[in-house]
């Protein structure tokens, strides 16, 4: 694929770049990630809440599984 830029070089010619595009089936990608034992301890299957301290006053959000969206879903 040839992509034309919006800038010109010193010679006045528009910058052009040739790109090679790849596509993958997203289901196959997810299947590979879930099935890869390297990620076994890092994949979350259920939402959870994280708090800054044990008293539960300050909630922390740092990943999708800690957000309200997953709980609401």
CHARMM-style PDB file with segment names, atoms N, HN, CA, C and O in Angstrom:
ATOM      1  N   UNK     1       0.844  -1.166   0.000  1.00  0.00      PROA
ATOM      2  CA  UNK     1       0.000   0.000   0.000  1.00  0.00      PROA
ATOM      3  C   UNK     1       0.894   1.236   0.000  1.00  0.00      PROA
ATOM      4  O   UNK     1       1.899   1.279   0.711  1.00  0.00      PROA
ATOM      5  N   UNK     2       0.540   2.215  -0.776  1.00  0.00      PROA
ATOM      6  HN  UNK     2      -0.276   2.180  -1.353  1.00  0.00      PROA
ATOM      7  CA  UNK     2       1.295   3.454  -0.892  1.00  0.00      PROA
ATOM      8  C   UNK     2       0.510   4.553  -0.184  1.00  0.00      PROA
ATOM      9  O   UNK     2      -0.664   4.772  -0.482  1.00  0.00      PROA
ATOM     10  N   UNK     3       1.159   5.247   0.756  1.00  0.00      PROA
ATOM     11  HN  UNK     3       2.113   5.070   0.998  1.00  0.00      PROA
ATOM     12  CA  UNK     3       0.519   6.317   1.515  1.00  0.00      PROA
ATOM     13  C   UNK     3       1.242   7.619   1.219  1.00  0.00      PROA
ATOM     14  O   UNK     3       2.464   7.704   1.341  1.00  0.00      PROA
ATOM     15  N   UNK     4       0.482   8.626   0.832  1.00  0.00      PROA
ATOM     16  HN  UNK     4      -0.510   8.556   0.734  1.00  0.00      PROA
ATOM     17  CA  UNK     4       1.048   9.932   0.528  1.00  0.00      PROA
ATOM     18  C   UNK     4       0.871  10.836   1.733  1.00  0.00      PROA
ATOM     19  O   UNK     4      -0.226  10.952   2.279  1.00  0.00      PROA
ATOM     20  N   UNK     5       1.957  11.477   2.144  1.00  0.00      PROA
ATOM     21  HN  UNK     5       2.848  11.383   1.701  1.00  0.00      PROA
ATOM     22  CA  UNK     5       1.928  12.343   3.309  1.00  0.00      PROA
ATOM     23  C   UNK     5       1.432  13.741   3.001  1.00  0.00      PROA
ATOM     24  O   UNK     5       1.046  14.044   1.872  1.00  0.00      PROA
ATOM     25  N   UNK     6       1.446  14.590   4.016  1.00  0.00      PROA
ATOM     26  HN  UNK     6       1.760  14.344   4.933  1.00  0.00      PROA
ATOM     27  CA  UNK     6       1.003  15.976   3.837  1.00  0.00      PROA
ATOM     28  C   UNK     6       2.181  16.950   3.889  1.00  0.00      PROA
ATOM     29  O   UNK     6       1.974  18.156   4.023  1.00  0.00      PROA
ATOM     30  N   UNK     7       3.404  16.449   3.785  1.00  0.00      PROA
ATOM     31  HN  UNK     7       3.572  15.470   3.675  1.00  0.00      PROA
ATOM     32  CA  UNK     7       4.602  17.290   3.800  1.00  0.00      PROA
ATOM     33  C   UNK     7       5.445  17.012   2.561  1.00  0.00      PROA
ATOM     34  O   UNK     7       5.410  15.926   1.981  1.00  0.00      PROA
ATOM     35  N   UNK     8       6.196  18.028   2.183  1.00  0.00      PROA
ATOM     36  HN  UNK     8       6.224  18.909   2.654  1.00  0.00      PROA
ATOM     37  CA  UNK     8       7.081  17.901   1.022  1.00  0.00      PROA
ATOM     38  C   UNK     8       8.534  17.919   1.474  1.00  0.00      PROA
ATOM     39  O   UNK     8       8.872  18.495   2.508  1.00  0.00      PROA
ATOM     40  N   UNK     9       9.373  17.289   0.692  1.00  0.00      PROA
ATOM     41  HN  UNK     9       9.099  16.822  -0.149  1.00  0.00      PROA
ATOM     42  CA  UNK     9      10.807  17.286   0.962  1.00  0.00      PROA
ATOM     43  C   UNK     9      11.463  18.543   0.418  1.00  0.00      PROA
ATOM     44  O   UNK     9      10.780  19.433  -0.091  1.00  0.00      PROA
ATOM     45  N   UNK    10      12.793  18.622   0.524  1.00  0.00      PROA
ATOM     46  HN  UNK    10      13.347  17.900   0.937  1.00  0.00      PROA
ATOM     47  CA  UNK    10      13.550  19.772   0.022  1.00  0.00      PROA
ATOM     48  C   UNK    10      13.385  19.964  -1.483  1.00  0.00      PROA
ATOM     49  O   UNK    10      13.482  21.080  -1.992  1.00  0.00      PROA
ATOM     50  N   UNK    11      13.137  18.871  -2.180  1.00  0.00      PROA
ATOM     51  HN  UNK    11      13.058  17.964  -1.766  1.00  0.00      PROA
ATOM     52  CA  UNK    11      12.985  18.949  -3.630  1.00  0.00      PROA
ATOM     53  C   UNK    11      11.550  19.272  -4.059  1.00  0.00      PROA
ATOM     54  O   UNK    11      11.259  19.341  -5.253  1.00  0.00      PROA
ATOM     55  N   UNK    12      10.650  19.470  -3.083  1.00  0.00      PROA
ATOM     56  HN  UNK    12      10.886  19.414  -2.113  1.00  0.00      PROA
ATOM     57  CA  UNK    12       9.262  19.798  -3.388  1.00  0.00      PROA
ATOM     58  C   UNK    12       8.370  18.591  -3.586  1.00  0.00      PROA
ATOM     59  O   UNK    12       7.153  18.728  -3.718  1.00  0.00      PROA
ATOM     60  N   UNK    13       8.965  17.410  -3.608  1.00  0.00      PROA
ATOM     61  HN  UNK    13       9.953  17.299  -3.501  1.00  0.00      PROA
ATOM     62  CA  UNK    13       8.173  16.195  -3.795  1.00  0.00      PROA
ATOM     63  C   UNK    13       7.468  15.817  -2.489  1.00  0.00      PROA
ATOM     64  O   UNK    13       8.042  15.928  -1.406  1.00  0.00      PROA
ATOM     65  N   UNK    14       6.223  15.372  -2.610  1.00  0.00      PROA
ATOM     66  HN  UNK    14       5.757  15.282  -3.490  1.00  0.00      PROA
ATOM     67  CA  UNK    14       5.447  14.948  -1.440  1.00  0.00      PROA
ATOM     68  C   UNK    14       6.031  13.642  -0.907  1.00  0.00      PROA
ATOM     69  O   UNK    14       6.383  12.747  -1.676  1.00  0.00      PROA
ATOM     70  N   UNK    15       6.128  13.548   0.404  1.00  0.00      PROA
ATOM     71  HN  UNK    15       5.842  14.275   1.028  1.00  0.00      PROA
ATOM     72  CA  UNK    15       6.631  12.323   1.030  1.00  0.00      PROA
ATOM     73  C   UNK    15       5.661  11.171   0.783  1.00  0.00      PROA
ATOM     74  O   UNK    15       4.447  11.320   0.918  1.00  0.00      PROA
ATOM     75  N   UNK    16       6.216  10.038   0.423  1.00  0.00      PROA
ATOM     76  HN  UNK    16       7.203   9.918   0.313  1.00  0.00      PROA
ATOM     77  CA  UNK    16       5.427   8.840   0.161  1.00  0.00      PROA
ATOM     78  C   UNK    16       6.061   7.694   0.933  1.00  0.00      PROA
ATOM     79  O   UNK    16       7.284   7.571   1.004  1.00  0.00      PROA
ATOM     80  N   UNK    17       5.207   6.858   1.510  1.00  0.00      PROA
ATOM     81  HN  UNK    17       4.214   6.957   1.452  1.00  0.00      PROA
ATOM     82  CA  UNK    17       5.703   5.699   2.247  1.00  0.00      PROA
ATOM     83  C   UNK    17       4.940   4.466   1.774  1.00  0.00      PROA
ATOM     84  O   UNK    17       3.729   4.510   1.558  1.00  0.00      PROA
ATOM     85  N   UNK    18       5.658   3.389   1.621  1.00  0.00      PROA
ATOM     86  HN  UNK    18       6.642   3.353   1.797  1.00  0.00      PROA
ATOM     87  CA  UNK    18       5.040   2.125   1.238  1.00  0.00      PROA
ATOM     88  C   UNK    18       4.854   1.292   2.505  1.00  0.00      PROA
ATOM     89  O   UNK    18       5.808   1.035   3.240  1.00  0.00      PROA
ATOM     90  N   UNK    19       3.620   0.880   2.747  1.00  0.00      PROA
ATOM     91  HN  UNK    19       2.845   1.089   2.150  1.00  0.00      PROA
ATOM     92  CA  UNK    19       3.295   0.123   3.949  1.00  0.00      PROA
ATOM     93  C   UNK    19       2.839  -1.283   3.597  1.00  0.00      PROA
ATOM     94  O   UNK    19       2.204  -1.514   2.568  1.00  0.00      PROA
ATOM     95  N   UNK    20       3.173  -2.204   4.467  1.00  0.00      PROA
ATOM     96  HN  UNK    20       3.688  -2.017   5.304  1.00  0.00      PROA
ATOM     97  CA  UNK    20       2.692  -3.564   4.339  1.00  0.00      PROA
ATOM     98  C   UNK    20       1.667  -3.775   5.445  1.00  0.00      PROA
ATOM     99  O   UNK    20       2.001  -3.687   6.626  1.00  0.00      PROA
ATOM    100  N   UNK    21       0.443  -4.048   5.077  1.00  0.00      PROA
ATOM    101  HN  UNK    21       0.171  -4.120   4.117  1.00  0.00      PROA
ATOM    102  CA  UNK    21      -0.624  -4.217   6.061  1.00  0.00      PROA
ATOM    103  C   UNK    21      -0.894  -5.692   6.303  1.00  0.00      PROA
ATOM    104  O   UNK    21      -0.897  -6.505   5.379  1.00  0.00      PROA
ATOM    105  N   UNK    22      -1.120  -6.013   7.559  1.00  0.00      PROA
ATOM    106  HN  UNK    22      -1.118  -5.352   8.310  1.00  0.00      PROA
ATOM    107  CA  UNK    22      -1.443  -7.369   7.960  1.00  0.00      PROA
ATOM    108  C   UNK    22      -2.773  -7.333   8.685  1.00  0.00      PROA
ATOM    109  O   UNK    22      -3.094  -6.343   9.343  1.00  0.00      PROA
ATOM    110  N   UNK    23      -3.535  -8.377   8.574  1.00  0.00      PROA
ATOM    111  HN  UNK    23      -3.274  -9.180   8.040  1.00  0.00      PROA
ATOM    112  CA  UNK    23      -4.773  -8.461   9.338  1.00  0.00      PROA
ATOM    113  C   UNK    23      -4.837  -9.811  10.032  1.00  0.00      PROA
ATOM    114  O   UNK    23      -4.279 -10.804   9.567  1.00  0.00      PROA
ATOM    115  N   UNK    24      -5.524  -9.813  11.141  1.00  0.00      PROA
ATOM    116  HN  UNK    24      -5.978  -9.006  11.518  1.00  0.00      PROA
ATOM    117  CA  UNK    24      -5.673 -11.035  11.927  1.00  0.00      PROA
ATOM    118  C   UNK    24      -7.122 -11.151  12.386  1.00  0.00      PROA
ATOM    119  O   UNK    24      -7.814 -10.145  12.542  1.00  0.00      PROA
ATOM    120  N   UNK    25      -7.564 -12.355  12.596  1.00  0.00      PROA
ATOM    121  HN  UNK    25      -7.002 -13.172  12.469  1.00  0.00      PROA
ATOM    122  CA  UNK    25      -8.886 -12.597  13.160  1.00  0.00      PROA
ATOM    123  C   UNK    25      -8.805 -12.306  14.657  1.00  0.00      PROA
ATOM    124  O   UNK    25      -8.032 -12.958  15.359  1.00  0.00      PROA
ATOM    125  N   UNK    26      -9.585 -11.338  15.171  1.00  0.00      PROA
ATOM    126  HN  UNK    26     -10.213 -10.808  14.600  1.00  0.00      PROA
ATOM    127  CA  UNK    26      -9.489 -10.997  16.594  1.00  0.00      PROA
ATOM    128  C   UNK    26      -9.813 -12.167  17.516  1.00  0.00      PROA
ATOM    129  O   UNK    26      -9.250 -12.260  18.607  1.00  0.00      PROA
ATOM    130  N   UNK    27     -10.696 -13.046  17.109  1.00  0.00      PROA
ATOM    131  HN  UNK    27     -11.154 -12.971  16.223  1.00  0.00      PROA
ATOM    132  CA  UNK    27     -11.023 -14.215  17.943  1.00  0.00      PROA
ATOM    133  C   UNK    27      -9.810 -15.132  18.058  1.00  0.00      PROA
ATOM    134  O   UNK    27      -9.531 -15.657  19.136  1.00  0.00      PROA
ATOM    135  N   UNK    28      -9.094 -15.327  16.966  1.00  0.00      PROA
ATOM    136  HN  UNK    28      -9.321 -14.901  16.090  1.00  0.00      PROA
ATOM    137  CA  UNK    28      -7.867 -16.131  17.011  1.00  0.00      PROA
ATOM    138  C   UNK    28      -6.822 -15.491  17.926  1.00  0.00      PROA
ATOM    139  O   UNK    28      -6.121 -16.194  18.655  1.00  0.00      PROA
ATOM    140  N   UNK    29      -6.716 -14.164  17.891  1.00  0.00      PROA
ATOM    141  HN  UNK    29      -7.285 -13.593  17.299  1.00  0.00      PROA
ATOM    142  CA  UNK    29      -5.758 -13.462  18.748  1.00  0.00      PROA
ATOM    143  C   UNK    29      -6.105 -13.649  20.220  1.00  0.00      PROA
ATOM    144  O   UNK    29      -5.228 -13.921  21.039  1.00  0.00      PROA
ATOM    145  N   UNK    30      -7.372 -13.504  20.550  1.00  0.00      PROA
ATOM    146  HN  UNK    30      -8.085 -13.283  19.884  1.00  0.00      PROA
ATOM    147  CA  UNK    30      -7.808 -13.678  21.946  1.00  0.00      PROA
ATOM    148  C   UNK    30      -7.611 -15.117  22.381  1.00  0.00      PROA
ATOM    149  O   UNK    30      -7.180 -15.378  23.504  1.00  0.00      PROA
ATOM    150  N   UNK    31      -7.925 -16.049  21.499  1.00  0.00      PROA
ATOM    151  HN  UNK    31      -8.276 -15.837  20.587  1.00  0.00      PROA
ATOM    152  CA  UNK    31      -7.722 -17.470  21.813  1.00  0.00      PROA
ATOM    153  C   UNK    31      -6.249 -17.750  22.118  1.00  0.00      PROA
ATOM    154  O   UNK    31      -5.931 -18.500  23.041  1.00  0.00      PROA
ATOM    155  N   UNK    32      -5.356 -17.143  21.335  1.00  0.00      PROA
ATOM    156  HN  UNK    32      -5.615 -16.534  20.585  1.00  0.00      PROA
ATOM    157  CA  UNK    32      -3.918 -17.318  21.553  1.00  0.00      PROA
ATOM    158  C   UNK    32      -3.495 -16.726  22.892  1.00  0.00      PROA
ATOM    159  O   UNK    32      -2.740 -17.357  23.632  1.00  0.00      PROA
ATOM    160  N   UNK    33      -3.968 -15.529  23.214  1.00  0.00      PROA
ATOM    161  HN  UNK    33      -4.582 -15.017  22.614  1.00  0.00      PROA
ATOM    162  CA  UNK    33      -3.602 -14.898  24.488  1.00  0.00      PROA
ATOM    163  C   UNK    33      -4.101 -15.703  25.683  1.00  0.00      PROA
ATOM    164  O   UNK    33      -3.355 -15.926  26.637  1.00  0.00      PROA
ATOM    165  N   UNK    34      -5.358 -16.140  25.637  1.00  0.00      PROA
ATOM    166  HN  UNK    34      -5.964 -15.959  24.862  1.00  0.00      PROA
ATOM    167  CA  UNK    34      -5.922 -16.895  26.756  1.00  0.00      PROA
ATOM    168  C   UNK    34      -5.240 -18.254  26.898  1.00  0.00      PROA
ATOM    169  O   UNK    34      -5.043 -18.740  28.011  1.00  0.00      PROA
ATOM    170  N   UNK    35      -4.884 -18.861  25.778  1.00  0.00      PROA
ATOM    171  HN  UNK    35      -5.044 -18.466  24.873  1.00  0.00      PROA
ATOM    172  CA  UNK    35      -4.258 -20.177  25.821  1.00  0.00      PROA
ATOM    173  C   UNK    35      -2.763 -20.161  26.113  1.00  0.00      PROA
ATOM    174  O   UNK    35      -2.172 -21.217  26.338  1.00  0.00      PROA
ATOM    175  N   UNK    36      -2.143 -18.993  26.113  1.00  0.00      PROA
ATOM    176  HN  UNK    36      -2.623 -18.135  25.930  1.00  0.00      PROA
ATOM    177  CA  UNK    36      -0.707 -18.883  26.334  1.00  0.00      PROA
ATOM    178  C   UNK    36      -0.411 -18.888  27.837  1.00  0.00      PROA
ATOM    179  O   UNK    36      -0.823 -17.974  28.552  1.00  0.00      PROA
ATOM    180  N   UNK    37       0.290 -19.898  28.311  1.00  0.00      PROA
ATOM    181  HN  UNK    37       0.625 -20.640  27.730  1.00  0.00      PROA
ATOM    182  CA  UNK    37       0.569 -20.042  29.744  1.00  0.00      PROA
ATOM    183  C   UNK    37       1.428 -18.907  30.300  1.00  0.00      PROA
ATOM    184  O   UNK    37       1.447 -18.681  31.510  1.00  0.00      PROA
ATOM    185  N   UNK    38       2.128 -18.203  29.438  1.00  0.00      PROA
ATOM    186  HN  UNK    38       2.112 -18.386  28.455  1.00  0.00      PROA
ATOM    187  CA  UNK    38       2.937 -17.067  29.883  1.00  0.00      PROA
ATOM    188  C   UNK    38       2.066 -16.006  30.557  1.00  0.00      PROA
ATOM    189  O   UNK    38       2.506 -15.337  31.492  1.00  0.00      PROA
ATOM    190  N   UNK    39       0.835 -15.855  30.082  1.00  0.00      PROA
ATOM    191  HN  UNK    39       0.477 -16.399  29.322  1.00  0.00      PROA
ATOM    192  CA  UNK    39      -0.063 -14.823  30.590  1.00  0.00      PROA
ATOM    193  C   UNK    39      -1.045 -15.340  31.642  1.00  0.00      PROA
ATOM    194  O   UNK    39      -1.918 -14.594  32.086  1.00  0.00      PROA
ATOM    195  N   UNK    40      -0.916 -16.581  32.037  1.00  0.00      PROA
ATOM    196  HN  UNK    40      -0.207 -17.187  31.676  1.00  0.00      PROA
ATOM    197  CA  UNK    40      -1.895 -17.213  32.927  1.00  0.00      PROA
ATOM    198  C   UNK    40      -2.163 -16.399  34.198  1.00  0.00      PROA
ATOM    199  O   UNK    40      -3.317 -16.253  34.600  1.00  0.00      PROA
ATOM    200  N   UNK    41      -1.133 -15.878  34.823  1.00  0.00      PROA
ATOM    201  HN  UNK    41      -0.195 -15.996  34.497  1.00  0.00      PROA
ATOM    202  CA  UNK    41      -1.306 -15.138  36.078  1.00  0.00      PROA
ATOM    203  C   UNK    41      -1.753 -13.694  35.854  1.00  0.00      PROA
ATOM    204  O   UNK    41      -2.114 -13.011  36.813  1.00  0.00      PROA
ATOM    205  N   UNK    42      -1.737 -13.222  34.628  1.00  0.00      PROA
ATOM    206  HN  UNK    42      -1.443 -13.776  33.849  1.00  0.00      PROA
ATOM    207  CA  UNK    42      -2.047 -11.817  34.349  1.00  0.00      PROA
ATOM    208  C   UNK    42      -3.438 -11.579  33.791  1.00  0.00      PROA
ATOM    209  O   UNK    42      -3.905 -10.440  33.800  1.00  0.00      PROA
ATOM    210  N   UNK    43      -4.115 -12.605  33.307  1.00  0.00      PROA
ATOM    211  HN  UNK    43      -3.735 -13.530  33.299  1.00  0.00      PROA
ATOM    212  CA  UNK    43      -5.432 -12.439  32.710  1.00  0.00      PROA
ATOM    213  C   UNK    43      -6.487 -12.479  33.807  1.00  0.00      PROA
ATOM    214  O   UNK    43      -6.488 -13.369  34.658  1.00  0.00      PROA
ATOM    215  N   UNK    44      -7.381 -11.502  33.770  1.00  0.00      PROA
ATOM    216  HN  UNK    44      -7.380 -10.780  33.078  1.00  0.00      PROA
ATOM    217  CA  UNK    44      -8.466 -11.425  34.746  1.00  0.00      PROA
ATOM    218  C   UNK    44      -9.768 -11.844  34.067  1.00  0.00      PROA
ATOM    219  O   UNK    44     -10.064 -11.407  32.955  1.00  0.00      PROA
ATOM    220  N   UNK    45     -10.539 -12.691  34.740  1.00  0.00      PROA
ATOM    221  HN  UNK    45     -10.299 -13.046  35.644  1.00  0.00      PROA
ATOM    222  CA  UNK    45     -11.796 -13.165  34.187  1.00  0.00      PROA
ATOM    223  C   UNK    45     -13.000 -12.586  34.919  1.00  0.00      PROA
ATOM    224  O   UNK    45     -14.139 -12.794  34.502  1.00  0.00      PROA
ATOM    225  N   UNK    46     -12.758 -11.873  35.990  1.00  0.00      PROA
ATOM    226  HN  UNK    46     -11.832 -11.704  36.328  1.00  0.00      PROA
ATOM    227  CA  UNK    46     -13.843 -11.293  36.780  1.00  0.00      PROA
ATOM    228  C   UNK    46     -13.400  -9.925  37.291  1.00  0.00      PROA
ATOM    229  O   UNK    46     -12.208  -9.695  37.491  1.00  0.00      PROA
ATOM    230  N   UNK    47     -14.353  -9.016  37.502  1.00  0.00      PROA
ATOM    231  HN  UNK    47     -15.322  -9.203  37.340  1.00  0.00      PROA
ATOM    232  CA  UNK    47     -13.981  -7.699  38.020  1.00  0.00      PROA
ATOM    233  C   UNK    47     -13.544  -7.789  39.480  1.00  0.00      PROA
ATOM    234  O   UNK    47     -13.930  -8.708  40.202  1.00  0.00      PROA
ATOM    235  N   UNK    48     -12.752  -6.844  39.890  1.00  0.00      PROA
ATOM    236  HN  UNK    48     -12.438  -6.098  39.303  1.00  0.00      PROA
ATOM    237  CA  UNK    48     -12.319  -6.765  41.285  1.00  0.00      PROA
ATOM    238  C   UNK    48     -12.088  -5.312  41.640  1.00  0.00      PROA
ATOM    239  O   UNK    48     -11.906  -4.466  40.765  1.00  0.00      PROA
ATOM    240  N   UNK    49     -12.096  -5.033  42.922  1.00  0.00      PROA
ATOM    241  HN  UNK    49     -12.243  -5.720  43.633  1.00  0.00      PROA
ATOM    242  CA  UNK    49     -11.883  -3.657  43.376  1.00  0.00      PROA
ATOM    243  C   UNK    49     -10.562  -3.573  44.121  1.00  0.00      PROA
ATOM    244  O   UNK    49     -10.187  -4.482  44.862  1.00  0.00      PROA
ATOM    245  N   UNK    50      -9.870  -2.471  43.913  1.00  0.00      PROA
ATOM    246  HN  UNK    50     -10.175  -1.732  43.311  1.00  0.00      PROA
ATOM    247  CA  UNK    50      -8.591  -2.216  44.564  1.00  0.00      PROA
ATOM    248  C   UNK    50      -8.727  -0.934  45.366  1.00  0.00      PROA
ATOM    249  O   UNK    50      -9.270   0.061  44.885  1.00  0.00      PROA
ATOM    250  N   UNK    51      -8.229  -0.970  46.588  1.00  0.00      PROA
ATOM    251  HN  UNK    51      -7.788  -1.778  46.978  1.00  0.00      PROA
ATOM    252  CA  UNK    51      -8.283   0.204  47.456  1.00  0.00      PROA
ATOM    253  C   UNK    51      -6.876   0.586  47.879  1.00  0.00      PROA
ATOM    254  O   UNK    51      -5.993  -0.262  48.004  1.00  0.00      PROA
ATOM    255  N   UNK    52      -6.686   1.875  48.098  1.00  0.00      PROA
ATOM    256  HN  UNK    52      -7.404   2.564  47.997  1.00  0.00      PROA
ATOM    257  CA  UNK    52      -5.378   2.401  48.474  1.00  0.00      PROA
ATOM    258  C   UNK    52      -4.937   1.912  49.850  1.00  0.00      PROA
ATOM    259  O   UNK    52      -3.749   1.717  50.104  1.00  0.00      PROA
ATOM    260  N   UNK    53      -5.909   1.718  50.726  1.00  0.00      PROA
ATOM    261  HN  UNK    53      -6.875   1.876  50.520  1.00  0.00      PROA
ATOM    262  CA  UNK    53      -5.594   1.244  52.081  1.00  0.00      PROA
ATOM    263  C   UNK    53      -6.650   0.233  52.517  1.00  0.00      PROA
ATOM    264  O   UNK    53      -7.661   0.048  51.840  1.00  0.00      PROA
ATOM    265  N   UNK    54      -6.411  -0.403  53.624  1.00  0.00      PROA
ATOM    266  HN  UNK    54      -5.590  -0.253  54.173  1.00  0.00      PROA
ATOM    267  CA  UNK    54      -7.313  -1.461  54.092  1.00  0.00      PROA
ATOM    268  C   UNK    54      -8.655  -0.931  54.586  1.00  0.00      PROA
ATOM    269  O   UNK    54      -9.601  -1.709  54.712  1.00  0.00      PROA
ATOM    270  N   UNK    55      -8.771   0.369  54.870  1.00  0.00      PROA
ATOM    271  HN  UNK    55      -8.002   1.001  54.768  1.00  0.00      PROA
ATOM    272  CA  UNK    55     -10.044   0.908  55.341  1.00  0.00      PROA
ATOM    273  C   UNK    55     -11.056   1.082  54.205  1.00  0.00      PROA
ATOM    274  O   UNK    55     -12.233   1.322  54.476  1.00  0.00      PROA
ATOM    275  N   UNK    56     -10.637   0.968  52.959  1.00  0.00      PROA
ATOM    276  HN  UNK    56      -9.681   0.773  52.739  1.00  0.00      PROA
ATOM    277  CA  UNK    56     -11.539   1.011  51.815  1.00  0.00      PROA
ATOM    278  C   UNK    56     -12.045   2.390  51.443  1.00  0.00      PROA
ATOM    279  O   UNK    56     -13.053   2.505  50.746  1.00  0.00      PROA
ATOM    280  N   UNK    57     -11.373   3.437  51.888  1.00  0.00      PROA
ATOM    281  HN  UNK    57     -10.554   3.344  52.454  1.00  0.00      PROA
ATOM    282  CA  UNK    57     -11.827   4.790  51.580  1.00  0.00      PROA
ATOM    283  C   UNK    57     -11.480   5.244  50.159  1.00  0.00      PROA
ATOM    284  O   UNK    57     -12.319   5.836  49.480  1.00  0.00      PROA
ATOM    285  N   UNK    58     -10.286   4.979  49.715  1.00  0.00      PROA
ATOM    286  HN  UNK    58      -9.604   4.498  50.266  1.00  0.00      PROA
ATOM    287  CA  UNK    58      -9.831   5.463  48.407  1.00  0.00      PROA
ATOM    288  C   UNK    58      -9.697   4.311  47.427  1.00  0.00      PROA
ATOM    289  O   UNK    58      -8.778   3.496  47.511  1.00  0.00      PROA
ATOM    290  N   UNK    59     -10.639   4.266  46.497  1.00  0.00      PROA
ATOM    291  HN  UNK    59     -11.386   4.927  46.429  1.00  0.00      PROA
ATOM    292  CA  UNK    59     -10.617   3.216  45.486  1.00  0.00      PROA
ATOM    293  C   UNK    59      -9.651   3.596  44.371  1.00  0.00      PROA
ATOM    294  O   UNK    59      -9.522   4.772  44.030  1.00  0.00      PROA
ATOM    295  N   UNK    60      -8.976   2.604  43.804  1.00  0.00      PROA
ATOM    296  HN  UNK    60      -9.081   1.649  44.081  1.00  0.00      PROA
ATOM    297  CA  UNK    60      -8.023   2.806  42.711  1.00  0.00      PROA
ATOM    298  C   UNK    60      -8.537   2.108  41.458  1.00  0.00      PROA
ATOM    299  O   UNK    60      -9.121   1.026  41.529  1.00  0.00      PROA
ATOM    300  N   UNK    61      -8.311   2.741  40.315  1.00  0.00      PROA
ATOM    301  HN  UNK    61      -7.837   3.619  40.258  1.00  0.00      PROA
ATOM    302  CA  UNK    61      -8.644   2.158  39.022  1.00  0.00      PROA
ATOM    303  C   UNK    61      -7.372   2.125  38.198  1.00  0.00      PROA
ATOM    304  O   UNK    61      -6.726   3.154  38.002  1.00  0.00      PROA
ATOM    305  N   UNK    62      -7.013   0.945  37.715  1.00  0.00      PROA
ATOM    306  HN  UNK    62      -7.538   0.109  37.874  1.00  0.00      PROA
ATOM    307  CA  UNK    62      -5.816   0.884  36.886  1.00  0.00      PROA
ATOM    308  C   UNK    62      -5.938  -0.079  35.710  1.00  0.00      PROA
ATOM    309  O   UNK    62      -5.095  -0.059  34.813  1.00  0.00      PROA
ATOM    310  N   UNK    63      -6.954  -0.906  35.698  1.00  0.00      PROA
ATOM    311  HN  UNK    63      -7.638  -0.922  36.428  1.00  0.00      PROA
ATOM    312  CA  UNK    63      -7.166  -1.825  34.591  1.00  0.00      PROA
ATOM    313  C   UNK    63      -8.665  -1.970  34.363  1.00  0.00      PROA
ATOM    314  O   UNK    63      -9.467  -1.583  35.213  1.00  0.00      PROA
ATOM    315  N   UNK    64      -9.037  -2.521  33.231  1.00  0.00      PROA
ATOM    316  HN  UNK    64      -8.386  -2.836  32.541  1.00  0.00      PROA
ATOM    317  CA  UNK    64     -10.453  -2.676  32.909  1.00  0.00      PROA
ATOM    318  C   UNK    64     -11.197  -3.446  33.996  1.00  0.00      PROA
ATOM    319  O   UNK    64     -12.341  -3.117  34.308  1.00  0.00      PROA
ATOM    320  N   UNK    65     -10.574  -4.452  34.567  1.00  0.00      PROA
ATOM    321  HN  UNK    65      -9.645  -4.719  34.313  1.00  0.00      PROA
ATOM    322  CA  UNK    65     -11.236  -5.287  35.572  1.00  0.00      PROA
ATOM    323  C   UNK    65     -11.503  -4.547  36.880  1.00  0.00      PROA
ATOM    324  O   UNK    65     -12.294  -5.017  37.698  1.00  0.00      PROA
ATOM    325  N   UNK    66     -10.858  -3.397  37.092  1.00  0.00      PROA
ATOM    326  HN  UNK    66     -10.216  -3.015  36.427  1.00  0.00      PROA
ATOM    327  CA  UNK    66     -11.087  -2.630  38.326  1.00  0.00      PROA
ATOM    328  C   UNK    66     -12.115  -1.521  38.132  1.00  0.00      PROA
ATOM    329  O   UNK    66     -12.457  -0.820  39.085  1.00  0.00      PROA
ATOM    330  N   UNK    67     -12.604  -1.360  36.920  1.00  0.00      PROA
ATOM    331  HN  UNK    67     -12.326  -1.929  36.146  1.00  0.00      PROA
ATOM    332  CA  UNK    67     -13.547  -0.278  36.629  1.00  0.00      PROA
ATOM    333  C   UNK    67     -14.986  -0.671  36.874  1.00  0.00      PROA
ATOM    334  O   UNK    67     -15.307  -1.855  36.983  1.00  0.00      PROA
ATOM    335  N   UNK    68     -15.851   0.322  36.959  1.00  0.00      PROA
ATOM    336  HN  UNK    68     -15.591   1.283  36.870  1.00  0.00      PROA
ATOM    337  CA  UNK    68     -17.270   0.093  37.202  1.00  0.00      PROA
ATOM    338  C   UNK    68     -17.966  -0.566  36.028  1.00  0.00      PROA
ATOM    339  O   UNK    68     -18.930  -1.307  36.219  1.00  0.00      PROA
ATOM    340  N   UNK    69     -17.488  -0.307  34.796  1.00  0.00      PROA
ATOM    341  HN  UNK    69     -16.705   0.295  34.640  1.00  0.00      PROA
ATOM    342  CA  UNK    69     -18.126  -0.876  33.623  1.00  0.00      PROA
ATOM    343  C   UNK    69     -18.233  -2.393  33.711  1.00  0.00      PROA
ATOM    344  O   UNK    69     -19.285  -2.961  33.416  1.00  0.00      PROA
ATOM    345  N   UNK    70     -17.158  -3.044  34.111  1.00  0.00      PROA
ATOM    346  HN  UNK    70     -16.304  -2.582  34.351  1.00  0.00      PROA
ATOM    347  CA  UNK    70     -17.175  -4.511  34.170  1.00  0.00      PROA
ATOM    348  C   UNK    70     -18.138  -4.983  35.262  1.00  0.00      PROA
ATOM    349  O   UNK    70     -18.828  -5.987  35.086  1.00  0.00      PROA
ATOM    350  N   UNK    71     -18.187  -4.273  36.372  1.00  0.00      PROA
ATOM    351  HN  UNK    71     -17.627  -3.457  36.515  1.00  0.00      PROA
ATOM    352  CA  UNK    71     -19.144  -4.629  37.425  1.00  0.00      PROA
ATOM    353  C   UNK    71     -20.579  -4.466  36.919  1.00  0.00      PROA
ATOM    354  O   UNK    71     -21.432  -5.309  37.196  1.00  0.00      PROA
ATOM    355  N   UNK    72     -20.846  -3.393  36.184  1.00  0.00      PROA
ATOM    356  HN  UNK    72     -20.152  -2.708  35.959  1.00  0.00      PROA
ATOM    357  CA  UNK    72     -22.192  -3.142  35.668  1.00  0.00      PROA
ATOM    358  C   UNK    72     -22.591  -4.156  34.630  1.00  0.00      PROA
ATOM    359  O   UNK    72     -23.767  -4.505  34.517  1.00  0.00      PROA
ATOM    360  N   UNK    73     -21.628  -4.635  33.867  1.00  0.00      PROA
ATOM    361  HN  UNK    73     -20.673  -4.352  33.958  1.00  0.00      PROA
ATOM    362  CA  UNK    73     -21.908  -5.596  32.810  1.00  0.00      PROA
ATOM    363  C   UNK    73     -22.371  -6.908  33.402  1.00  0.00      PROA
ATOM    364  OT1 UNK    73     -22.658  -7.851  32.664  1.00  0.00      PROA
TER     365      UNK     73
END
